[in-house]
Amino acid sequence: MQYRSAAVGIAVGALLAVLAGAAKPAQAAWTVGQNFTGSSINDAEGASIPPDTMGAIGPNHFVELLNGRYAVYSKTGAFVEGDTQNDFWRNAGLTIDSATGSFDPRVQYDPGSGHWFATALSDGGSAASRYLVAVSNTSDPTQGWRAFEFKADPAGSYWADFDMLGLNKDGVYVGANLFGIDSAANLPEQTALLAIDKAGLIAGAPTATLFNNIDPFGVGFTPHPVLNLDNGPTPEIVIGDGLIFNGGRILKGAAVVGPNQGNALNIGGGLIEVANYDAADDAHQPGSDDSISTGDTRLSSSLVQLNGKIWGVHTVVNGSHSALSWFRLDAGTGDVEEEGLIGDSTNDYYYGSIAVNPAGFVAISYTRSSDTEFASSYASTGFFDGSGTSFDAPLLLKAGTATYDLRYGGDENRWGDYSATTLDPTNPKRFWTIQEWASGDNEWSTQITELIDPIPDPPLTPEPSSLVLLAAGALPLLRRRRPLA
């Protein structure tokens, strides 16, 4: 597989050959590279809660896109530029009403096309509900973006909530939950998928197909399109949170035949039967009886496809605590190949996100807290050897410093609602994650951290004979939420 940043023109196929042919060093440990604090609640327009912690790494920049905040940093941690999230969309060409605003942001860098893609929602709770979709002009996010809007429900009966972003070779895909206007329902009444022609979007003339009024009992709640780093052709795989099934819990799947093959939705993928799971209670923290909301069992962070495997992670109950349930699926069959739990009997683990590289190294990053530990940024790093995956002990990235207790129009002490961990497109042995931590009394901040896998850096110009040998040894490869104002 060749992994190339189109805009920068850096081919790292030689590096991947070295990585794919290497075994995990016996005593080597992951290392932390850049590790810096991003935005805080004081930087976000409207002091947004929750921040919906979101960001991604590109060829030369890390882009942070939160509720109320857009910021760009260099790979050395230097602040490059920033704005409010609403002004990010306005600068990209859309009209955003400050009263209703934009919310639930997502952003990804796409190595296949050399562009950034971002999504959000606007006008929540109303018939004017819109999907917002933006593409960068180049691989440099500071060189401008162009944004487009799509009506969430042309009939005006539903509004969209909790958008999720996926990519493959041909398309940009957005999943969402749909609530009825003025409905009192606590669960989505319908779900939706928006499929956009990637080439047309980049060219400034996107064509899109909206699949609306999808029964969530058929595909699952919160349908999440996969981030396909194989950069393969359609169909695009979509996975949602399951329902009660024979006394347990399951995931459900679907597929979208993409823009270049005649859009169609296939919900015949059926059930993906992972281990039984259920939603966790709120997370513990010291110095307060006010525990932190861990959300629910939804797949809130990106599902990643690489080398024909799909990796995902979500928050589940683990006795009297929350934990992270992770899984690996065969992308072709949907079969569960492996799953596991990151958790213990003392701490709460929540709002995790996952990334994997071609050599089989895996990073899951998250928030952790307990009766004696404030909400902190952590990672669990591991290795998939082709048959099974093992993880190292949790790695502290940034320690929380205070109790957090903030409410948003209800009883929940809101946190999350997701996080992000992404693979560096110019050096796939480096992972970058953005996590939330309690930085002061009732204050959140984000921590942006570079994680480096244990394989030593290869020589810049490997001998041709070495590359042949290395190639031969390669691995075979819910609840209802109120819109933010």
ROFI-275023 format. One line per 10 residues: for each residue x, y, z of C-alpha. Coordinates in steps of 0.05 Angstrom, whole numbers, plus 5000, padded with zeros to 4 digits. Each point is the difference from the previous one (the first is absolute). Layout:
% residues N
X,Y,Z | ...
% end
This chain:
% residues 485
5000,5000,5000 | 5026,5069,4983 | 4983,5056,5048 | 5009,5068,4968 | 4983,5071,5016 | 4978,5026,4932 | 5010,5074,5014 | 5068,4994,5035 | 5024,4948,4950 | 5035,4958,5053
4997,4925,4987 | 5013,4959,5062 | 4993,4932,4968 | 5071,4982,5021 | 4984,5017,5072 | 4937,4957,4998 | 5039,4942,4971 | 5047,5005,5060 | 4942,5005,5049 | 4960,4943,4970
5058,4952,5001 | 5021,5015,5071 | 4981,4963,5063 | 4986,5037,5065 | 5066,5011,5037 | 5004,4957,5063 | 5013,5056,5050 | 4984,5062,4960 | 4949,5050,5025 | 4957,5052,4967
5025,5071,5009 | 4964,5067,5006 | 5022,5052,4950 | 4966,5068,4997 | 4952,5010,5058 | 4966,5067,5007 | 4935,5031,5025 | 4952,5025,4946 | 4937,5040,5012 | 4961,5007,5065
4929,5018,5019 | 5023,5072,5004 | 5020,5000,4926 | 4935,4971,4975 | 4944,5046,4978 | 4943,4996,5050 | 5044,4959,5049 | 4973,4938,4966 | 4986,4936,5038 | 5014,4946,4981
5057,5019,4953 | 4990,4940,4954 | 5075,4990,5001 | 5022,4992,4927 | 5063,5009,4960 | 5045,4966,4948 | 5072,5000,4977 | 5021,5018,4929 | 5065,5007,4962 | 5024,5061,5039
4944,5021,5047 | 4952,4976,5053 | 4930,5028,4992 | 4955,5007,5061 | 4925,5008,4989 | 4957,5005,5062 | 4932,5027,5019 | 5016,5074,4999 | 5072,4996,4977 | 5044,4988,4938
5076,5000,5008 | 5061,4978,4959 | 5067,4981,5030 | 5067,4982,4969 | 5028,4930,5014 | 5046,5032,5051 | 4940,5026,5039 | 5003,5072,4979 | 4933,5035,4992 | 4990,5020,4927
4929,5028,4995 | 4932,4996,5034 | 4928,5024,4999 | 4932,4983,5026 | 4968,4938,4970 | 4943,5043,4973 | 5050,5046,4966 | 5036,4940,4971 | 4936,4983,4962 | 4986,5073,4983
5070,5009,4972 | 4989,4937,4958 | 4939,5032,4968 | 4938,4983,5042 | 4951,5041,5039 | 4998,4980,5073 | 4950,5030,5048 | 5034,5014,5066 | 4936,4982,5037 | 4997,4929,4974
5074,4992,4981 | 5039,4939,4978 | 5012,4939,5043 | 5026,4928,5000 | 5063,5015,4958 | 5042,4946,4966 | 5065,5007,4960 | 5046,4952,4963 | 5060,5005,4954 | 4993,4955,4939
5068,4973,4976 | 4968,4973,4937 | 4979,5068,4973 | 5047,5046,5039 | 4942,5041,5029 | 4967,5012,5067 | 4926,4987,5010 | 4957,5028,5056 | 4927,4992,5019 | 4952,5029,5051
4926,5013,5010 | 4959,5064,5006 | 4930,5023,5019 | 4989,4941,5047 | 4929,4988,5023 | 4968,5035,4941 | 4976,4985,4930 | 5059,5041,4974 | 5049,4947,5025 | 5062,4995,4954
5062,4958,4988 | 5062,5043,4992 | 5056,4970,4959 | 5067,5033,4984 | 5062,4983,4960 | 5068,5034,5004 | 5028,5033,4938 | 5067,4963,5008 | 5035,4954,5050 | 5016,5063,5039
4939,5017,5043 | 5021,5073,5005 | 4990,5010,4924 | 4924,5003,5006 | 4939,4955,4999 | 4936,4996,4959 | 4936,4978,5035 | 4933,4975,4976 | 4934,4987,5035 | 4948,4946,4991
4930,5000,5030 | 4994,4946,5053 | 4928,4984,4981 | 4970,5031,4937 | 4930,4988,5028 | 5017,5039,5063 | 4975,4946,5048 | 5066,4982,5033 | 5064,5033,5024 | 5069,4967,4999
5043,4987,5061 | 5069,4970,5013 | 5030,4998,4931 | 5056,4950,4985 | 5052,5006,4944 | 5028,4944,4957 | 5043,4998,4936 | 5019,4952,4946 | 5031,5006,4930 | 4937,5027,4967
4959,5034,5053 | 4990,5040,5063 | 4946,4971,5045 | 4962,5030,5058 | 4955,4961,5047 | 4950,5031,5049 | 4942,4987,5046 | 4933,5033,4984 | 4951,5027,5051 | 4930,5024,4985
4988,5075,5005 | 4973,5015,5070 | 5000,4925,5016 | 5009,4979,5072 | 5034,4934,4979 | 5066,4985,5035 | 5023,4953,4946 | 5008,5017,4926 | 4938,4986,4959 | 5040,4991,4936
5073,5001,4977 | 5031,5028,4937 | 5061,4993,4955 | 5026,5054,4952 | 5046,4975,4944 | 5040,5054,4963 | 5043,4992,4938 | 5071,5015,5025 | 5027,5024,4933 | 4941,5046,4990
5007,5028,5070 | 5074,5015,4989 | 4983,5033,4934 | 4947,5044,5032 | 4940,4967,4968 | 4978,4943,5046 | 4945,4951,4984 | 4968,4965,5059 | 4949,4946,5015 | 4961,5004,5065
4974,4935,5030 | 4948,5023,5049 | 4948,4967,5044 | 5043,4938,5012 | 4971,4957,5055 | 5052,4999,5057 | 4977,4930,5017 | 5028,4979,4932 | 5069,5033,5000 | 5008,5020,5073
5001,5067,5034 | 5053,5051,4984 | 5022,4969,4933 | 5075,5012,4993 | 5033,4997,4931 | 5070,4970,5001 | 5064,5040,4989 | 5029,4956,4946 | 5076,5009,5001 | 5007,4945,4948
4973,5053,4953 | 4961,4946,4966 | 4938,5003,4956 | 4930,4998,5026 | 4957,4973,5032 | 5009,5042,5062 | 4988,4960,5064 | 4955,5031,5053 | 4992,4973,5071 | 4951,5023,5053
4987,4984,5073 | 4956,4939,5008 | 4937,4986,5039 | 4979,4950,5052 | 5009,4932,4966 | 4987,4934,5036 | 5017,5032,5066 | 5065,5031,4976 | 5024,5057,4958 | 5025,4999,4928
5023,5046,4944 | 4966,5006,4933 | 5028,5014,4931 | 4984,5029,4933 | 5036,5020,4936 | 4993,5059,4952 | 5018,4988,4927 | 5035,5065,4987 | 4995,5059,4953 | 5039,4970,4942
4960,4935,4998 | 4929,5025,5006 | 4980,5016,5071 | 4960,4946,5036 | 4992,4980,5072 | 5005,4927,5021 | 4977,4986,5071 | 5004,4925,4991 | 5067,4996,5036 | 4966,4972,5061
5025,4995,5071 | 5071,5005,5024 | 4999,4958,5063 | 5052,5028,5049 | 5001,4983,5074 | 4941,5024,5040 | 5006,5072,5022 | 4959,5054,5033 | 5007,5074,5017 | 5043,5019,5059
4982,5045,5058 | 5033,5068,5007 | 5075,5002,5015 | 5029,5012,5069 | 5044,5060,5017 | 5031,5025,5065 | 4973,5055,5045 | 4928,4999,4975 | 4938,4958,5000 | 4987,5025,4929
5024,4945,4954 | 5017,5012,4927 | 4954,4977,4944 | 5031,4945,4957 | 4946,5006,4946 | 4975,4933,4977 | 5021,4940,4958 | 5000,5036,4933 | 5059,4996,4953 | 5015,5073,5010
5071,5000,4972 | 5026,4979,4932 | 4999,4928,4976 | 5064,4987,4961 | 5011,4951,4943 | 5072,4980,4983 | 5027,4937,4968 | 4930,4972,4992 | 4985,5006,5075 | 4951,5047,5034
5019,5024,5070 | 4952,5034,5049 | 4993,5018,5073 | 4943,5024,5044 | 4982,5010,5074 | 4965,4944,5037 | 4985,4979,5072 | 5052,4962,5039 | 4972,4982,5068 | 4993,5065,5038
5044,5037,4950 | 5004,5018,4927 | 5049,4967,4952 | 5019,5001,4926 | 4977,4941,4957 | 5041,4994,4936 | 4991,4953,4941 | 5031,4980,4934 | 4955,4978,4942 | 5014,4969,4933
4980,5056,4951 | 4978,4950,4947 | 4955,4956,5042 | 4984,5042,5061 | 5022,4943,5045 | 5028,5016,5069 | 5073,4978,5001 | 5019,5026,5068 | 4974,5044,5056 | 5022,5020,5069
4990,5047,5059 | 5045,5056,5026 | 4979,5012,5072 | 5010,4980,5073 | 4963,4998,5066 | 5024,5068,5024 | 4999,5050,4941 | 4950,5024,4949 | 5021,5000,4926 | 4956,5038,4951
4995,5037,4933 | 5054,4959,4967 | 5025,5005,4928 | 5043,4951,4960 | 5052,5000,4945 | 5043,4945,4970 | 5060,5000,4953 | 5021,4951,4945 | 5049,4965,5045 | 4945,4981,5049
5013,5051,5055 | 4936,5025,5033 | 4987,5062,5042 | 4937,5010,5041 | 4996,5067,5036 | 4948,5023,5050 | 4982,5036,5064 | 5011,4965,5066 | 4978,5020,5070 | 4986,4968,5068
4985,5018,5072 | 5073,5021,5006 | 5016,5025,4930 | 4971,5061,4964 | 4978,4991,4928 | 5066,4990,4962 | 5025,4983,4930 | 5025,4929,4990 | 5019,4950,4946 | 5005,4925,4996
5049,4977,4946 | 5002,4931,4971 | 5022,4954,4944 | 4961,4954,4953 | 5047,4944,4978 | 4954,4972,4946 | 4962,4954,5047 | 4988,5038,5065 | 5008,5068,5033 | 5033,5017,5066
5000,5067,5035 | 5050,5032,5047 | 4983,5033,5067 | 4963,5067,4994 | 5046,5058,4984 | 4985,5068,5033 | 5002,5057,4949 | 4974,5058,5042 | 4977,4998,5072 | 4936,5035,5020
5006,5053,5054 | 4930,5015,5026 | 4928,4977,5009 | 4955,5010,4940 | 4926,5015,5008 | 4963,5036,4943 | 4928,4990,4978 | 4967,5017,4934 | 4925,5009,5008 | 4991,4937,5040
5027,4955,5055 | 5059,4971,4962 | 5071,5021,5016 | 5018,5000,4926 | 5068,4976,4974 | 5022,4976,4931 | 4960,4986,4957 | 5058,4967,4963 | 5075,5003,4987 | 5047,4987,4942
5064,4960,4986 | 5029,5003,4929 | 5060,4973,4962 | 5054,5047,4973 | 4995,4998,4924 | 5074,5014,4991 | 5026,4952,5053 | 4953,4942,5017 | 5039,4980,5062 | 4975,5064,5033
4930,5008,5028 | 4968,5065,5024 | 4943,5005,5049 | 4957,5056,5029 | 4969,4988,5068 | 4963,5040,5052 | 5025,5011,5071 | 4977,5039,5061 | 5046,5061,5000 | 4969,5042,5056
4939,5006,5043 | 4943,4984,4951 | 5045,5009,4940 | 5017,4954,4942 | 5061,5004,4955 | 5025,4957,4943 | 5067,4964,4999 | 5032,4985,4932 | 5051,4944,5004 | 5046,4964,4951
5010,4925,5014 | 5057,4965,4966 | 5001,4924,4991 | 5061,4959,5021 | 5027,4982,4931 | 5065,5039,4989 | 4999,5050,4943 | 5024,4966,4936 | 5057,5028,4958 | 4976,5054,4952
5024,4962,4939 | 4996,4925,5013 | 5040,4955,4954 | 4956,4969,4944 | 5019,4930,5024 | 4976,5017,5070 | 4934,5025,4974 | 4989,4934,4963 | 5013,4961,5063 | 4956,5045,5041
4943,4996,4951 | 5003,4924,5002 | 4993,5003,5076 | 4941,5048,5001 | 4941,4984,5044 | 4942,4966,4964 | 4963,5036,5002 | 4482,5333,5341 | 4968,5032,5019 | 4970,5067,4978
5047,5059,5004 | 4984,5073,5002 | 5033,5041,4944 | 5053,5049,5021 | 4983,5073,4992
% end
